[in-house]
Amino acid sequence: MKPISRLALVAVSSLLLLMQGCATRTSVAYVANADSRDISVVKLDRDRGTVETIQTLPVGGMVMPMALSPDKGRLYAALRSEPFSVAAFSVDNRTGQLTRIGTAPLPDSMANIMTDRTGRWLFAASYGGNKISVSPIGASGVPGPAASVIATGKNAHAAIIDAANKNLFVTNLGSDQVLQFRFDAASGQLTPNSPAAFSTRTGAGPRHLVLHPNGRHAYLLNELDATLDVLSFDAQRGTLGLIKTVSTLPAGFAGKPWGADLHLTPDGRFLYTSERNSHTLAMWSVDAASGEVKLIGHVPTEKQPRGFQIDPSGKWLLAVGQVSHGLTAYRIDAATGRLTPQSSQAMGKNPNWVEIVNLP
């Protein structure tokens, strides 16, 4: 048998490294940094849990809420400094890096944005302006000026469309209501439902809402008392109803409540909530039949965790801190839902929002 040449060994080693690199499962996270006015693009190795910033993109304004298109090919970021606008970016499907493709005006400073399920409409909610807007999105992926602007109660905080693309909910933090609208995807028109609102407890401050993938339940995080409302969801009528309310605060916490964000794992088995003054993430298991939640526990996280996100595989949670200016990646235990920190990375100034895509 002839000995293998050094050249052949190098070729084989290179091929093995290439194959290993191709097998690496990668997600890319987008982090809005309000005060440094840029977006961090962060690579997440879904096998090891390591994170690495691969792009920092200046956006020219105080960037906060973001939203992905349904096909994950576009990222939208709202700028809350004047002139109020939404920037549109294309997502490179190989690297996850961003390229700016356009900008459109928004009628106010928007606390939250979301596309409809077709990717043809952009919803935006204005906290200070007490309004929501609906903007058309062109074939290029760039939004146009708002086609309609609707007055809401005080402090509209988020607009959430259901999976059927027929019912839109708008949280109103200052008036303790969640407005209920019917949505026509053909025209982009919103019509108040009957009843037009679901009312929460006085002073609760409804902030963010998520709908369970079973289509029968929803979860509402209240900012001012850091409570979680477990809700029924009637998909046919497009209405919400209260099942129960639980506190998201850790035991012994005596400070001022300041609830921030909540997300479900894609399979709906686990729910996570963040609270800014205790700097914690609360972990919950979800009963799919009843919709009720059971507290698993709390974990300390980045300081003042306004935003976090779960990757599409449901195995990783990335949380950012507005005061720590950092990001921590947590592994989600598939059996228990518990979070284990795996790695950290410095972000820009005042990171506040996270979106994640899985690369092919």
C-alpha positions as CSV (number, residue, x, y, z in Angstrom):
1,M,0.0,0.0,0.0
2,K,1.4,3.4,-1.0
3,P,1.8,6.0,1.8
4,I,-0.6,8.9,1.7
5,S,1.1,12.1,0.6
6,R,1.1,15.2,2.7
7,L,-0.9,17.0,0.1
8,A,-3.6,14.4,0.3
9,L,-3.7,14.6,4.1
10,V,-4.2,18.3,3.9
11,A,-7.0,17.9,1.4
12,V,-8.8,15.3,3.5
13,S,-8.4,17.5,6.7
14,S,-9.8,20.5,4.9
15,L,-12.7,18.5,3.6
16,L,-13.5,17.2,7.1
17,L,-13.3,20.8,8.5
18,L,-15.6,22.0,5.8
19,M,-18.1,19.2,6.5
20,Q,-18.0,20.0,10.2
21,G,-18.6,23.7,9.5
22,C,-21.5,22.9,7.3
23,A,-23.1,20.7,10.0
24,T,-23.0,23.6,12.6
25,R,-26.5,24.7,13.3
26,T,-26.6,28.5,13.4
27,S,-29.2,31.2,14.3
28,V,-28.7,34.9,13.9
29,A,-30.1,37.4,16.4
30,Y,-30.8,41.1,15.8
31,V,-30.5,43.4,18.8
32,A,-31.8,47.0,18.7
33,N,-29.5,49.3,20.6
34,A,-31.4,52.5,21.3
35,D,-28.7,54.9,22.5
36,S,-25.9,53.8,20.2
37,R,-28.5,54.0,17.4
38,D,-27.5,50.7,15.8
39,I,-28.4,47.1,15.3
40,S,-26.1,44.3,16.5
41,V,-26.2,41.1,14.3
42,V,-25.2,38.2,16.6
43,K,-24.4,34.6,15.5
44,L,-25.7,31.9,17.8
45,D,-24.2,28.4,17.6
46,R,-27.2,26.3,18.4
47,D,-25.0,23.3,19.4
48,R,-22.6,25.1,21.8
49,G,-24.6,28.1,22.8
50,T,-21.8,30.5,21.9
51,V,-22.6,34.0,20.6
52,E,-20.5,36.3,18.4
53,T,-21.3,39.8,17.0
54,I,-20.8,39.6,13.2
55,Q,-22.2,43.0,12.1
56,T,-23.0,46.3,13.7
57,L,-25.2,48.4,11.5
58,P,-25.8,52.1,12.2
59,V,-29.4,53.1,11.6
60,G,-29.4,56.9,12.2
61,G,-32.0,57.0,15.0
62,M,-33.1,55.7,18.3
63,V,-33.9,52.2,17.3
64,M,-36.3,50.1,19.5
65,P,-39.1,47.8,18.3
66,M,-38.3,45.4,15.5
67,A,-40.3,42.8,13.5
68,L,-39.5,40.0,11.0
69,S,-41.5,39.3,7.9
70,P,-43.3,36.0,7.8
71,D,-40.7,34.5,5.5
72,K,-37.8,35.9,7.6
73,G,-36.4,37.6,4.6
74,R,-37.0,41.2,5.9
75,L,-36.4,42.9,9.2
76,Y,-38.2,46.1,10.1
77,A,-37.0,48.5,12.8
78,A,-38.9,51.5,14.2
79,L,-36.9,54.6,15.0
80,R,-38.4,56.5,18.0
81,S,-36.4,59.7,17.4
82,E,-37.6,62.3,14.9
83,P,-38.3,62.0,12.1
84,F,-40.3,58.9,13.2
85,S,-39.8,56.2,10.6
86,V,-39.4,52.4,10.0
87,A,-36.3,51.1,8.3
88,A,-36.5,48.0,6.2
89,F,-33.6,45.6,5.8
90,S,-33.0,42.5,3.7
91,V,-31.7,39.4,5.5
92,D,-28.9,37.5,3.8
93,N,-30.0,33.9,3.9
94,R,-26.5,32.5,4.1
95,T,-24.9,34.8,6.7
96,G,-27.9,36.6,8.3
97,Q,-26.3,40.0,7.8
98,L,-28.5,43.0,7.0
99,T,-28.7,45.4,4.0
100,R,-30.9,48.4,4.3
101,I,-33.4,48.6,1.4
102,G,-35.6,51.5,2.4
103,T,-37.2,53.8,4.9
104,A,-40.8,54.9,5.4
105,P,-42.4,57.5,7.6
106,L,-44.5,56.5,10.7
107,P,-47.2,58.8,12.1
108,D,-45.6,58.9,15.6
109,S,-43.0,57.3,17.9
110,M,-44.0,53.6,17.9
111,A,-43.5,51.3,20.9
112,N,-44.2,48.1,18.9
113,I,-44.4,46.9,15.3
114,M,-45.6,43.7,13.7
115,T,-46.4,42.5,10.2
116,D,-49.6,40.7,9.3
117,R,-49.3,37.0,8.4
118,T,-49.1,37.7,4.6
119,G,-46.2,40.2,5.0
120,R,-48.2,42.9,3.1
121,W,-49.1,45.1,6.1
122,L,-47.2,46.6,9.0
123,F,-49.0,47.4,12.3
124,A,-47.5,49.9,14.7
125,A,-48.6,51.1,18.2
126,S,-47.8,54.5,19.6
127,Y,-47.5,54.8,23.4
128,G,-47.2,58.6,23.5
129,G,-49.5,59.2,20.6
130,N,-52.4,56.9,21.7
131,K,-52.9,55.5,18.3
132,I,-52.2,52.6,15.9
133,S,-51.3,52.6,12.2
134,V,-51.5,50.2,9.3
135,S,-48.9,50.7,6.5
136,P,-48.8,48.8,3.2
137,I,-45.6,46.8,2.4
138,G,-44.6,46.8,-1.2
139,A,-43.4,43.9,-3.3
140,S,-39.8,45.0,-2.6
141,G,-40.4,44.6,1.1
142,V,-40.3,48.3,1.8
143,P,-43.3,49.8,3.7
144,G,-45.2,52.9,2.4
145,P,-46.7,55.7,4.5
146,A,-49.5,54.7,6.8
147,A,-52.8,53.9,5.0
148,S,-54.8,54.4,8.2
149,V,-54.3,55.8,11.7
150,I,-56.8,54.9,14.5
151,A,-57.1,56.5,17.8
152,T,-56.8,54.1,20.8
153,G,-57.1,54.4,24.6
154,K,-54.2,55.8,26.5
155,N,-50.7,54.4,25.9
156,A,-51.1,51.9,23.1
157,H,-48.2,49.5,23.6
158,A,-48.4,46.6,21.3
159,A,-50.4,45.3,18.3
160,I,-50.7,41.5,17.9
161,I,-52.3,39.7,15.0
162,D,-53.6,36.1,15.4
163,A,-52.5,33.1,13.4
164,A,-55.6,33.3,11.2
165,N,-54.7,36.9,10.3
166,K,-58.3,37.9,11.2
167,N,-58.1,39.3,14.7
168,L,-55.8,42.1,15.9
169,F,-55.3,43.0,19.6
170,V,-53.9,46.3,20.9
171,T,-52.7,46.6,24.5
172,N,-53.5,50.0,26.1
173,L,-51.3,50.3,29.2
174,G,-52.8,53.6,30.4
175,S,-56.4,52.7,30.1
176,D,-56.2,49.1,31.2
177,Q,-57.7,47.6,28.1
178,V,-56.9,45.3,25.2
179,L,-58.7,46.6,22.1
180,Q,-60.2,43.9,19.8
181,F,-60.3,44.5,16.1
182,R,-61.3,42.5,13.0
183,F,-58.7,42.7,10.2
184,D,-59.3,42.5,6.5
185,A,-56.0,41.4,4.8
186,A,-57.3,42.4,1.3
187,S,-57.8,46.0,2.2
188,G,-55.8,46.4,5.4
189,Q,-58.9,47.7,7.1
190,L,-59.5,47.4,10.9
191,T,-63.0,47.2,12.3
192,P,-63.8,47.3,16.1
193,N,-65.0,43.9,17.3
194,S,-67.9,43.3,19.6
195,P,-67.1,43.9,22.4
196,A,-64.5,46.4,21.3
197,A,-62.2,45.8,24.3
198,F,-61.2,43.4,27.0
199,S,-60.7,45.2,30.3
200,T,-58.0,44.4,32.9
201,R,-57.7,45.4,36.5
202,T,-57.4,49.1,37.2
203,G,-53.7,50.0,37.4
204,A,-52.4,46.7,36.0
205,G,-51.0,48.3,32.8
206,P,-51.4,45.7,30.0
207,R,-48.2,45.7,28.0
208,H,-47.4,42.6,25.9
209,L,-49.6,39.8,24.7
210,V,-48.8,36.4,23.2
211,L,-51.2,33.9,21.7
212,H,-50.8,30.2,22.4
213,P,-50.2,28.0,19.3
214,N,-53.2,25.9,20.3
215,G,-55.5,28.8,19.3
216,R,-57.5,28.7,22.5
217,H,-55.4,30.6,25.1
218,A,-53.4,33.8,25.4
219,Y,-51.1,35.4,28.0
220,L,-51.0,39.1,28.9
221,L,-48.1,40.7,30.8
222,N,-49.0,43.7,32.9
223,E,-46.2,46.3,33.3
224,L,-47.3,48.3,36.4
225,D,-48.0,45.3,38.8
226,A,-45.9,42.7,37.0
227,T,-48.7,40.2,36.8
228,L,-49.5,37.7,34.2
229,D,-53.1,37.2,33.0
230,V,-54.0,33.8,31.7
231,L,-56.7,34.3,29.1
232,S,-59.1,32.3,27.0
233,F,-59.1,33.1,23.3
234,D,-62.2,32.6,21.1
235,A,-60.7,32.5,17.6
236,Q,-64.1,32.6,15.9
237,R,-65.4,35.6,17.8
238,G,-61.9,37.2,18.1
239,T,-62.3,37.9,21.9
240,L,-60.4,37.4,25.1
241,G,-61.6,36.3,28.6
242,L,-59.8,36.1,31.9
243,I,-59.0,32.7,33.4
244,K,-56.7,33.7,36.3
245,T,-54.0,36.2,37.3
246,V,-50.6,35.3,38.8
247,S,-47.6,37.4,40.0
248,T,-44.4,37.2,38.0
249,L,-42.2,38.7,40.8
250,P,-39.7,36.6,42.7
251,A,-40.4,35.8,46.3
252,G,-39.3,38.5,48.7
253,F,-39.1,41.2,46.1
254,A,-40.2,44.6,47.7
255,G,-39.3,47.0,44.9
256,K,-41.6,48.7,42.4
257,P,-42.9,46.2,39.8
258,W,-41.9,46.8,36.2
259,G,-42.9,44.0,33.9
260,A,-41.3,44.0,30.5
261,D,-41.7,41.1,28.0
262,L,-43.0,37.6,27.6
263,H,-42.5,34.8,25.0
264,L,-43.7,31.2,24.6
265,T,-41.6,28.4,23.2
266,P,-42.8,27.5,19.7
267,D,-44.4,24.3,20.9
268,G,-46.3,26.2,23.7
269,R,-45.0,24.1,26.5
270,F,-43.0,26.8,28.3
271,L,-43.6,30.6,28.9
272,Y,-41.0,33.1,30.1
273,T,-41.5,36.6,31.5
274,S,-39.0,39.4,32.3
275,E,-39.1,42.0,35.1
276,R,-36.8,45.0,35.0
277,N,-36.4,46.0,38.7
278,S,-35.6,42.5,40.0
279,H,-33.5,41.8,36.9
280,T,-35.0,38.3,36.6
281,L,-36.6,35.9,34.1
282,A,-39.6,33.9,35.4
283,M,-40.0,30.4,34.0
284,W,-43.4,28.8,33.6
285,S,-44.8,25.5,32.4
286,V,-48.0,25.6,30.4
287,D,-50.9,23.2,30.5
288,A,-52.1,22.9,26.9
289,A,-55.5,21.7,27.8
290,S,-56.4,24.4,30.4
291,G,-54.0,27.0,29.4
292,E,-53.0,27.5,33.0
293,V,-49.3,28.1,34.0
294,K,-47.2,26.7,36.8
295,L,-44.1,28.6,38.1
296,I,-40.9,26.7,37.6
297,G,-38.7,29.4,39.2
298,H,-36.7,32.6,38.5
299,V,-33.2,33.2,37.2
300,P,-31.1,36.4,37.4
301,T,-30.4,37.9,34.1
302,E,-29.0,41.0,32.4
303,K,-29.6,44.2,34.3
304,Q,-33.0,45.8,33.3
305,P,-34.1,43.1,30.9
306,R,-36.6,45.0,28.7
307,G,-36.4,42.5,25.8
308,F,-35.6,38.9,25.1
309,Q,-36.5,36.3,22.5
310,I,-36.6,32.5,21.9
311,D,-35.0,31.0,18.8
312,P,-37.3,29.1,16.3
313,S,-35.9,25.7,17.5
314,G,-37.2,26.5,21.0
315,K,-33.9,25.5,22.5
316,W,-32.3,28.9,23.2
317,L,-33.4,32.1,24.9
318,L,-31.4,35.4,24.4
319,A,-31.9,38.2,26.9
320,V,-30.5,41.7,26.8
321,G,-30.1,44.3,29.5
322,Q,-30.7,48.0,29.0
323,V,-28.4,49.0,31.8
324,S,-25.8,46.2,31.5
325,H,-25.5,46.7,27.8
326,G,-25.1,43.0,27.4
327,L,-26.6,39.8,26.0
328,T,-26.8,36.4,27.7
329,A,-27.7,33.1,25.9
330,Y,-29.6,30.5,27.9
331,R,-30.1,26.9,27.1
332,I,-33.8,25.8,27.5
333,D,-34.1,22.4,29.1
334,A,-36.5,20.4,26.9
335,A,-37.9,18.4,29.8
336,T,-38.2,21.0,32.5
337,G,-38.1,24.4,30.8
338,R,-35.3,25.6,33.1
339,L,-32.8,28.1,31.8
340,T,-29.0,27.6,32.0
341,P,-26.7,30.5,31.0
342,Q,-24.2,29.4,28.3
343,S,-22.5,32.5,27.1
344,S,-22.5,36.3,27.1
345,Q,-21.6,39.1,24.7
346,A,-21.4,42.9,25.0
347,M,-24.0,44.8,23.0
348,G,-24.4,48.5,22.0
349,K,-25.8,51.1,24.4
350,N,-29.4,50.4,25.7
351,P,-30.2,47.1,24.0
352,N,-33.9,46.6,24.2
353,W,-35.3,44.3,21.5
354,V,-34.3,40.9,20.1
355,E,-35.5,39.0,16.9
356,I,-34.0,35.7,15.8
357,V,-33.9,33.7,12.5
358,N,-32.5,30.2,11.9
359,L,-30.1,30.0,8.9
360,P,-30.6,27.1,6.4
